[in-house]
């Protein structure tokens, strides 16, 4: 807590709360989780399983017993790919040419 002079009486001091978290302690992963975004994916059903991949990362597939489980697995995959846990990640991007 940081003491702040109330400006009224010299003996009266109010306490101003400090930040509830250490800004430097936030990891890139934690910041990404705070920001909502849309990511496109491709999926298909093969027998009992739903198989899919993130359109930006077509070389990395995952699966689920239903579409909801597939979506959760794709979120985990995206987190792994963007956090640096997977080496030599290949990504699809667009190039603008004239």
Buried (B, 14 or more C-beta within 10 A) or exposed (E): EEEEEEEEEEEEEEEEEEEEEEEEEEEEEEEBEEEEEEEEBEBEEEEEBBBBBBEBBEEBBBBBEEEEBBBEBBBEBBEEBBEEEEEEBEEEEEEEEE
